[in-house]
Amino acid sequence: MEMNSQKSSSVPTKDITPIQQMIASCSGAIITSLFVTPLDVVKIRLQAQNNPFPKGKCFVFCNGLMDHICVCENVNSKAWYKTPGHFTGTLDAFIKIIRMEGVSSLWSGLPPTLVMAVPATVIYFTCYDQLCAVLKHRMGERSDYAPLLAGAIARVGSATVISPLELVRTKMQSEKQSYQELSAIIRSALHNKGWRSLWRGWGPTLLRDVPFSAMYWFNYEKGKVWLCQYYNCTDPTVAITFTAGALSGSFASVITLPFDVVKTKRQVELGELQTIKLSTHVSSSTYHVMKRIVAENGVSGLFAGFLPRLIKVAPACAIMISTYEFGKAFFHRYNQKKQRGTQLQPSTCSHSEKH
């Protein structure tokens, strides 16, 4: 029974092309960012109100797809993250921003980050599906663990591709350099510090994202099959994929929260060190940052921001996976209809010839 449900509860990868998978993941990425970005914009504005951002200060901006380090470029209060406002809470901030600055202000800071986040998401989801199909075929009886392994490998691949680009984006924003000046700095860094300098901060990113992805995909696939069995349906509905995505994302985010705290702290420190042009060797290793957090705030310090992370991750995972699965199902139906049309065409022609 479980084997049959698992087989029918997701669109087979061979039934849709990699290009169609890319279009589905790209659409999902854009829809997710449009829904989740306003939450982070409001969070950042509330932070800036309580603790004003000075020049060179770094903060983390999340568009629902990935985290980005943003640098306060100057003391100009007109910057979107510093616009004056007197908010008493999240709901009040939403209402006042819309009323005073317009609805579009809720998506401030989004366009530059999408340049990085959408390709990363497309690489990640397409690689996961392709790898999962291959691993399920080769692992035989242990195919249940294919999503766990495929999720981890896909995340390593996307993080490796995007990490140098994110480093370059942060440097361009903080120092307002042209592409020509930036290429000279990158060549100098490669000459003095080697290729590894382009992947600074890659380790902490993997420590958080790889376990998250492995747990997320394993629990998502299991949850999706279980929900299909529970509701006695062969194909997962949008509600089923949405629920499975939210639950698996919530579980994975809680387990990997300590690594998220460490990664965020290291990202911010690294961004600020780059801005004020100090040696990046000042930044500690993941282990030392973790020790410092425990020494300053106790073990509970590693779980700081538990609720905000959960509120951010659960809807982002749910929206992304449900729109992605919907896109795949759409292309699956489209390909089947096209195939049926192609099969019917010769018989139609021969019939007309007889007449």
N, C-alpha and C positions, 0 to 999 in steps of 0.2 A: 504493500500500500504506500509506504513512504517513498520508495523508489519511483513509483508512478507519479506521485504528487510532485516530487522534486523535478522530475523530468518535464512535466507540463506547466509548472508554476513560474517559468521564466522563458523569455524569448530565446531560442537557440541562436548562438553567435553566428553559425554558418548561414542562417536565414537572412541576415542583414550584412551589408558590406561595412568595412572599417570606416569608410567615408560617412556612411549613415550613422554609425556610432559616434563619430566626431560631431556631426551636426546635432544629434540628440544631446550629447554632453555639453556642447557649446550653448544650446538653447537653455538647458537646465542651469548652467553657470550664470547666464545673464539674468534669468528669472529669479534665481536664489539671491544674487547680489542686489537686485531691485527691492526685494522684500526685506532683507536683513540689514542693509546699509543704514537706513534711517535709525535703527536701534543703536548702532555704534556712533553715529553722528551725534545723537542726543547724549549718549554716555560721555563722549569726549567734551561736548559743550558744558556739561555739568562738572566735569573734572576741571576744565579751564576756569570755570566760575569760582570753584572752591580753592584751587591752587593755580593762579595765573601762570601760563607758560612763558618763561623768559627766552631770549634769543639763544639758539643752540640746543634748547631742550628737545628731547625726543619723546614721542608717544606712539603707542601701537594703534593702528587703524585696521579694522577687520571688515571686509566686504562680504562676509559669509562664506568665502571660498578659501582665503588665506590671510595671514597677518602681514601687515606692512609697517615698517618703521617710517614715521614721518618726522621731519625736522622742522622746528619753528625757525623760519628763515629770517624774520626781523621782528621788531617790536610793534609793527603796524597792527592796530586793533581791527583793521578791516579783513584780515585773514579769516577764512571761514571757521577755523577752530578757535578763534579768539573774539568773534563778534560779541559785543557786550549784551548781556541779558540777565534778568533777575528771575531765575526759575526756582520754584519751591519743590519741584520733583519731576519725575520722568514725564508724566502725563501733561503737567503744566508746561514743560519744555516743548513737547510736541505741538501743543495748541499755540503757544506764543511764537514759535519759529515759523509755523505755517501762516499765522495771522500777520506777523511783522515782516517776514522775509520772503514769503511765498513757498509753495509746496516744493519747488525744485531745490530749495536749500537743504532738504532732508537727504539729498544725494550728493552733497558737497564732498569733494575729495575722491569721488568714485572713479571718474574716467581714467586718471593716470594709473590707478591700481589694476583696472581691468586688463590693461595691456599685458600685465604679468599673470594675473590670476586666471583668465580664461584659457590661454594656452596650457598652463599648468594643469588645470582641471581636465581639459580635453586629452592631454597625454595620459594622465592618471587613470581616467575612466576607461579609455579605449584600451590601454595596456592591460588593465585589470581584466576586462572581458576576454581579450585574446588569450592572455595567460591562463585564466581560469578554465577556458574551454580545452586548452592543450593539457593542463595538469589533470583535469577530471578524466580525460581519456587515458592518460598514462598511469595515474595512481590507482586505478582499478577499485578495489574494495575500500581503499582509504580516500576515495574521491571527496568525501565529506570535508576533508581538511584542505582541499584545493583553494577555496576562497581565502582562507587564512594566509596561505603562502603567496597566492597571487596578489592579495592586497598589500602585503609587506614589500614584495618586489616592485610592484607598480609605484608605490610611494617613494622608494629609494630612487627609482628612475626619474620621476617628475621633480623631486627635490634636487637631484644632482644637476638637472638641466637648468632649473630656475634659479638656484642659489647664486651663481655669479651675476645673473641679470639683476636680481634684487639688490645685490651689493652695489652694482653700478648705478642703479636708479637712486638709491639713498645718497650716494656720493654726488650725483648730479644735482639732486635737490638741495643738499646742504651747502654746496660750494658754487652753485650756479655756473657750471662749466659747460663749454661747448663740447661737441663730440670729438673735435680735434684735440683739445686739451685733455679730455678724458682718456683718449686712446694713448696719449703720451704717458699719462700717469699709470695706466694699466700695464704698458710695456715696461716702465720703470719698476713697478711692483713685481712683475714676473721675473725681471732680471735680478732684483735684489732678494726677493723672498720665495721665488719659485711659483709653480702653478697652484700650489696649495693655498696661496694667499687669496685666490678667487673664491675658495670654498670655506672661508672663515665663518664660523657659526653653523656650518653644515652638520657637525656632530650633534649638538643639542637639538637641532631641528629633527634629525632622524630619531633621537632618543624619545621624542614625544610622538612624532607622526607615524613612525613604523609600527610600534605597538598599537597605536590608535587604529590604524588602517587594518591591521591583522584582526583585531578583536571586532572592529566594526563590520567588516565584510562577512566574517564567520557567523556572527550573531544575526546579521541582517538576513543572510540566506536561510539560516535555520528558522528564524522568526517568520519569514515570508512563507516557508513551506508549512510551518505549524498553523499559521493563520488561514492559509488556503484549505488545510484539512479541517480546521475548526468550523469554517463557514461553508465547507463542502463546495468549493469552486475550483475549477481546473486552472484558470488564469487569474493572477493576482490583480485586484482592482487598484485604483489610485489610493483608496482609503487603506488598503492592506499594505502597500508599499510605503505610504506616508507613515503609518503607525510603526511598521518594522524599522524604518529609517530613524524615526525619532527615538525609539526605545534603545536600539543598538548604539546610536550616536551618544545618547545620555550615559549609558553604561561605560562606553569607551572613554568619554571625556572625564568621568569621575576617577577612573583608574589611572589615567595618565596626567591628572591635574598637577602633581608635583613637578613633572618634567615641563609642563606648560609654564608654571611659575618661574622655573629656572631659565627656560628658553627666553621668556619675555624680558626678564631682568638682564640677561646677557645681551640680547638684541639692543635694548635701550642703552646699556653701558657702551657697547661697541659703536652705536650710532653717535653718541655724544662725544666719545673719544675721537672719532673721525672728524667730527664737526670742529672741535677745538684743536685738531691736528696733533694730538698726543700719540705716543707709541701705543699701538694696539696690544702690546704685550702686557699692559697694565690690567687688561681684562682677565679675570681668573678662569680656571677650567670649570667644567660643569660640576665636578665633585666639590671644589672649593666654594663655588657659589651656593651650592646646596648646604654645605657646612655652615656658611656665613648666615644663611636664612634661618637655620635651626638655632644657631647661637643667639641671634637677635630676637627672634619671634617664637622660638620653640618649634616643635614638630607641626603644630597647627599652621605655622607660616607657610609650609609647603602646600597647604590646601586653601590658601587665601584666594578669594574671588570665586569660590565654589558655585554660588548661585548665579552670578553674572555669566560665567562660562557655560553653565547648563542652559540658561535662557537663550544664549547665543547659538550654541552648538546644536541643540535638539531641533529647533525649527529649520536651521540651515541644512542639516542632514536630511530631514524629512522632505523639505521642498526640493532639494537637489536630486535625491534618488527617485522620488515619485515623478518628477518631470522627465528625468532621464529614462525611466522605465516606460513612461507614457510615449515618449519619442521613439523608443525602440519598438514598442508594440505597433505604433502608427506605421513605421517603415516595414515591419513584418507583414502587416495586412496589405500595404501598398505593393510589396514584392509578390505576395501570393496572388493578388488580383491581376497584376501584370503578367505573371506566369500563366494563369488560367486563360487570359486573353490571348497570349501567344500560342497556347495549345489549341485553342478553338479556331484560330485564324486559318490554318490549312484546310480544315474540313469545310469552313464557310466558303473558301475560294473554290474548292472542288465542286461544292454544291451549286455555286453560281455558274460554273463552267458547263455543268450538265444542262442547265436551262439555256 
